[in-house]
């Protein structure tokens, strides 16, 4: 009986893969560069490391000990569901050749047709490109975890993240990177300041407002249970970001090297600036401050990494440290919004800042790569501002709709008793999908 079942499964698998396999026999394999392919595969592993374990440890160290496990599980579950969605339909809707300026077609569902295919202007197989893009689709919704830690129900988190990936991340990716209407207008987003950080940052702010404050916020001091884990997580993010930005050159060349250099110097400067501000304002520099400053610099440099020079990266690093630090105080201190781990202030503001200012530092006079034919600093600045505004507004509205729709089936928040006990016990010590 088991042998018959296995034989049937093998026959079904062969039938499902027949169209892709047929390509090998019918079409000549396009020429690819093995060095570029190796770099993209390596970069894919580095970006996945940013989520698992980098982001999980970075966020996990910032919460109280009773909620540490819940952060790890949420990051893992989001990585899993986002991966499945991307392979099944997300990549096709974002990057298929056919479709329109707003959404792609279904021609590449289940990665169909990607084997032995090369996208125009690229030197790696499209399957490697799809894998690389999948790691971006994984980390983007995972960034939002920092807004709802210690109070969001696990079932709501998974359902929300799945819908958000499909309804926010995929369309925006199409608009900016998939030959969509913003790409046609000349928007520049080298590695995700708009697609990744603006969408996640704006959505995090909306989710924080929807969920409300943690019990005791802002009166109760909620100290990180392990700054050591946070710094270790930030280190993994920093190293992984070389793949995030360097891999976005889509080739092992000087463009990738330049992006990595700008990434590193931007993070270094932002971390130093953050420490200096802490020393002046609170009397001492902190480990968490170093980690947060570095991540702010990384987020800010991301959209500009491949189009500016080291001088521009240094200035963006300085601005990242100053502006993001100020926004952390504004959001939590002045506005009393419990964006628990500063997703909006660090990732959102950093991504927006870099996405807009790259229009200035891309100038050849300032050491940048220059502008497309017919474009200049003023016109590029307008395109960047317009793109950020459109994507930000879209992300906010759709996040609001998804959040409330999911809450009709699965409540957003755990009960007060569960929140006081900690999510490690209430959500993952028993039944993760319990709706009581």
C-alpha positions in Angstrom: 0.0 0.0 0.0 2.8 2.4 1.0 4.8 1.5 -2.1 1.8 2.2 -4.4 1.2 5.5 -2.7 4.9 6.5 -3.2 4.7 5.5 -6.9 1.6 7.5 -7.4 3.2 10.5 -5.8 6.3 10.3 -8.0 4.1 10.1 -11.1 2.1 13.1 -10.0 5.3 15.1 -9.2 6.8 14.2 -12.7 3.6 15.4 -14.3 3.6 18.7 -12.4 7.2 19.4 -13.4 6.8 18.3 -17.0 6.4 21.9 -18.5 9.5 23.1 -16.8 11.5 20.0 -17.7 10.4 20.2 -21.3 12.2 23.5 -21.6 15.5 21.8 -21.2 14.8 19.6 -24.2 13.2 22.2 -26.4 15.0 25.4 -25.6 18.7 26.2 -25.5 19.9 27.1 -22.0 20.5 30.9 -22.0 24.1 31.8 -21.2 24.6 32.9 -17.6 27.6 34.0 -15.6 28.5 31.4 -13.0 30.3 33.9 -10.8 27.3 36.2 -10.8 25.0 33.3 -10.0 27.3 32.1 -7.2 27.2 35.7 -5.7 23.4 35.9 -5.9 23.0 32.5 -4.2 25.4 33.6 -1.5 23.6 36.9 -1.1 20.3 35.0 -0.8 21.7 33.0 2.2 23.0 36.3 3.8 19.6 38.0 3.5 17.8 34.9 4.9 20.3 35.1 7.8 19.1 38.6 8.5 15.7 37.3 9.4 16.7 33.9 10.8 18.4 34.4 13.2 19.5 38.1 12.9 16.2 40.0 13.2 14.8 37.4 15.6 17.7 37.9 18.1 17.8 41.7 17.6 14.1 41.9 18.5 14.1 39.1 21.0 16.8 40.7 23.1 14.8 44.0 23.3 11.7 42.4 24.8 11.2 41.2 28.3 12.3 37.6 29.1 8.7 36.3 29.3 8.2 37.2 25.6 11.5 36.2 24.1 10.3 32.8 22.6 7.2 34.4 21.1 9.4 36.8 19.0 11.5 33.9 17.7 8.4 31.9 16.8 6.7 34.9 15.1 9.7 35.6 13.0 10.0 31.9 12.0 6.3 31.6 11.2 6.3 34.7 9.1 9.4 33.5 7.2 7.6 30.2 6.4 4.3 31.7 5.3 5.9 34.4 3.3 8.1 31.9 1.5 5.2 29.7 0.5 3.2 32.7 -0.8 6.1 34.0 -2.8 6.7 30.7 -4.5 3.0 29.9 -5.2 1.9 33.3 -6.5 3.9 36.3 -5.1 6.8 36.2 -7.6 4.5 35.9 -10.6 2.3 38.8 -9.5 5.4 41.0 -8.8 7.9 40.1 -11.6 6.1 38.3 -14.5 6.8 39.8 -17.9 3.1 40.1 -18.7 0.6 42.0 -16.7 0.3 45.7 -16.3 1.9 48.6 -14.3 0.0 47.6 -11.1 0.1 43.8 -11.0 1.6 41.0 -12.9 0.1 37.9 -14.5 -0.1 34.3 -13.3 2.4 32.9 -15.8 5.0 32.1 -13.2 2.8 30.6 -10.5 4.7 27.9 -8.6 7.9 29.3 -10.3 6.7 27.9 -13.5 8.8 28.8 -16.5 11.8 30.0 -14.5 14.1 27.1 -15.1 16.6 27.9 -17.9 15.2 31.4 -18.1 17.2 34.7 -17.8 15.5 38.1 -17.3 16.5 40.8 -19.8 19.6 42.6 -18.7 20.6 40.0 -16.1 23.4 37.5 -16.1 22.0 35.0 -13.6 19.2 32.5 -14.1 15.7 33.7 -13.2 15.3 31.0 -10.6 18.3 32.4 -8.7 16.8 35.9 -9.0 13.4 34.6 -7.7 15.2 33.0 -4.7 17.0 36.2 -3.9 13.8 38.2 -4.1 12.1 35.7 -1.9 14.4 36.6 1.0 13.3 40.2 0.7 9.7 39.1 0.8 10.5 37.2 4.0 12.2 40.0 6.0 9.8 42.8 5.1 6.7 41.5 7.0 9.0 40.2 9.7 10.2 43.8 10.4 6.7 44.7 11.5 7.0 42.2 14.4 8.7 45.0 16.4 5.5 47.0 16.5 3.3 44.4 18.1 5.6 42.4 20.4 4.4 41.4 23.8 0.7 41.8 23.1 -0.4 40.5 19.7 -2.1 37.1 19.3 -0.1 34.6 17.3 -3.0 33.5 15.1 -3.6 37.1 14.2 0.1 37.7 13.5 0.3 34.8 11.0 -2.9 35.6 9.2 -2.2 39.4 9.0 1.4 38.8 7.8 0.2 36.4 5.0 -2.4 38.9 3.7 0.0 41.8 4.1 2.6 40.0 2.1 0.1 39.4 -0.7 -1.7 42.7 -0.7 1.0 45.2 0.3 4.4 43.8 -0.4 3.7 42.1 -3.7 2.0 45.1 -5.5 4.5 47.6 -4.3 7.3 45.4 -5.5 5.6 45.3 -8.9 5.3 49.1 -9.0 9.0 49.8 -8.1 11.0 46.7 -9.2 8.8 44.8 -11.5 8.5 47.4 -14.4 5.5 48.9 -12.8 4.1 52.5 -13.0 6.6 53.9 -10.5 9.5 52.3 -12.3 8.3 53.8 -15.5 8.4 57.2 -13.9 12.1 56.7 -13.0 12.0 56.0 -9.3 15.2 54.7 -7.8 15.2 52.2 -5.0 18.4 50.2 -5.2 17.7 47.7 -2.4 14.4 48.4 -0.7 14.1 51.8 1.0 10.6 52.1 -0.5 9.7 48.5 -1.1 10.9 47.2 2.2 11.4 49.9 4.8 8.7 52.4 3.9 6.0 49.7 3.6 7.1 48.0 6.8 7.7 51.2 8.8 4.3 52.8 7.9 2.5 49.6 8.4 4.1 49.2 11.8 2.9 52.6 12.9 -0.6 51.8 11.9 -0.5 48.4 13.6 0.8 50.0 16.8 -2.1 52.5 16.8 -4.6 49.7 16.1 -3.4 47.4 18.9 -2.9 50.1 21.5 -0.3 50.3 24.2 1.1 47.5 26.3 -0.1 47.3 29.8 1.8 49.9 31.8 3.2 51.9 28.8 4.7 54.5 29.2 4.7 54.6 33.0 6.3 51.2 33.5 10.0 50.8 32.6 10.2 47.9 30.1 13.9 47.2 29.9 15.4 44.7 27.3 16.0 41.4 28.9 19.3 40.7 26.9 21.2 43.6 25.3 23.8 41.0 24.4 21.4 39.2 22.2 20.3 42.5 20.6 23.9 43.4 19.8 24.5 39.9 18.4 21.4 40.1 16.3 22.5 43.6 15.0 25.8 42.1 14.0 24.1 39.4 12.0 21.9 42.0 10.4 25.0 44.1 9.6 26.8 41.2 7.9 23.7 40.0 6.2 23.0 43.5 4.8 26.1 43.1 2.6 24.0 40.5 0.7 20.9 42.7 1.0 22.5 45.7 -0.7 25.5 44.1 -2.5 23.3 41.4 -4.0 21.0 44.0 -5.4 23.6 44.8 -8.0 22.6 41.3 -9.3 26.2 40.7 -10.3 29.6 40.2 -8.7 31.1 43.4 -9.9 32.3 46.9 -8.9 28.6 48.0 -8.4 28.2 45.3 -5.7 31.5 46.3 -4.1 30.5 50.0 -4.1 27.1 49.1 -2.5 28.8 47.1 0.2 31.3 49.8 1.0 28.5 52.4 1.2 26.5 50.1 3.4 29.3 49.5 5.8 30.3 53.1 6.2 26.7 54.3 6.5 26.1 51.9 9.4 29.4 52.7 11.0 28.8 56.5 11.0 25.2 56.1 12.2 26.3 53.9 15.1 28.9 56.4 16.2 26.5 59.3 15.9 23.9 57.5 18.0 26.4 56.8 20.7 27.5 60.4 20.8 23.9 61.6 21.1 23.3 59.2 23.9 26.4 60.3 25.7 25.3 63.9 25.5 21.6 63.4 26.3 21.7 60.6 28.9 25.2 60.7 30.1 26.4 57.3 28.7 26.6 55.4 25.5 24.7 52.0 25.5 25.0 48.7 23.7 21.4 48.9 22.6 22.1 52.4 21.3 25.0 51.1 19.2 22.9 48.4 17.7 19.9 50.6 17.0 22.1 53.3 15.5 23.8 50.8 13.2 20.4 49.4 12.0 19.2 53.0 11.4 22.2 53.6 9.2 21.7 50.3 7.3 18.0 51.1 6.7 18.8 54.7 5.5 21.6 53.7 3.1 19.7 50.8 1.6 17.8 52.7 -1.2 20.9 54.7 -2.1 23.7 52.1 -1.7 24.3 51.6 -5.4 23.9 55.2 -6.7 25.9 57.3 -4.3 29.6 57.6 -3.3 31.2 57.0 0.1 30.9 60.8 0.9 27.2 60.7 0.4 27.0 57.5 2.5 28.8 59.3 5.4 26.4 62.2 5.3 23.4 59.8 5.1 24.9 57.9 8.1 25.1 61.2 10.1 21.5 62.1 9.2 20.3 58.6 10.0 21.7 58.8 13.5 20.3 62.3 14.3 16.9 62.0 12.6 16.0 58.5 13.6 17.1 59.2 17.2 14.8 62.2 17.3 11.9 60.2 15.9 12.2 57.5 18.5 11.7 60.2 21.2 8.9 61.8 19.2 6.9 58.6 18.7 7.3 57.2 22.1 7.9 60.2 24.3 5.8 62.9 22.8 3.1 61.1 20.9 3.0 58.1 23.3 2.6 55.6 20.5 3.8 52.2 21.6 5.7 51.2 18.5 7.5 48.9 20.9 10.8 48.3 19.1 10.9 51.5 17.0 10.1 50.0 13.6 8.6 53.2 12.3 11.3 55.5 13.8 14.2 53.4 12.7 13.2 51.4 9.6 10.4 53.6 8.3 12.0 57.0 8.8 15.4 55.7 7.8 14.1 54.2 4.6 12.1 57.3 3.7 15.1 59.5 4.4 17.4 57.6 2.2 14.8 57.2 -0.6 14.3 61.0 -0.8 17.9 62.2 -0.3 19.4 59.8 -2.8 18.1 62.2 -5.4 20.6 64.7 -4.1 23.6 62.5 -3.5 23.3 60.6 -6.7 24.6 63.7 -8.4 28.0 63.1 -10.2 29.2 66.4 -8.7 28.7 64.8 -5.2 30.4 61.5 -6.1 27.2 59.6 -7.2 26.4 57.6 -10.3 24.4 60.4 -11.9 20.9 60.4 -13.2 19.1 58.7 -16.1 18.9 60.5 -19.4 16.6 63.5 -19.2 16.5 63.5 -15.4 18.1 65.9 -13.0 18.3 66.5 -9.2 15.0 68.4 -9.0 13.0 66.0 -11.2 14.5 62.9 -9.5 13.7 64.4 -6.1 10.0 64.9 -7.1 9.8 61.3 -8.4 11.2 60.0 -5.1 8.9 62.1 -2.9 5.9 61.1 -5.0 6.8 57.4 -4.8 7.3 57.5 -1.0 4.0 59.3 -0.6 2.0 56.9 -2.8 3.6 53.7 -1.2 3.2 55.1 2.3 -0.5 56.0 1.8 -1.2 52.7 0.2 0.5 50.7 2.9 -1.3 52.6 5.7 -4.8 52.1 4.2 -4.4 48.4 3.2 -2.8 47.6 6.6 -5.7 49.1 8.4 -8.2 47.1 6.3 -6.3 43.8 6.7 -5.8 44.3 10.4 -9.5 44.8 11.1 -10.7 42.1 8.7 -8.4 39.5 10.3 -9.5 40.7 13.8 -13.1 39.7 12.9 -11.9 36.1 12.8 -8.9 36.1 15.2 -8.7 38.8 17.9 -5.6 41.1 17.7 -4.6 41.1 21.3 -4.1 38.5 24.0 -6.1 38.9 27.2 -4.7 41.1 30.0 -3.9 38.0 32.1 -2.0 36.5 29.2 -0.1 39.7 28.6 1.0 39.9 32.2 2.0 36.3 32.2 4.0 36.7 29.0 3.4 35.4 25.5 5.9 32.6 25.9 3.5 30.8 28.2 0.1 32.0 27.0 0.7 31.6 23.2 3.5 29.0 22.8 3.5 27.0 26.1 0.0 25.7 25.2 -2.0 26.0 22.0 -0.7 28.7 19.7 -4.0 29.1 17.9 -6.2 29.2 21.0 -8.9 32.0 20.5 -10.0 32.1 24.1 
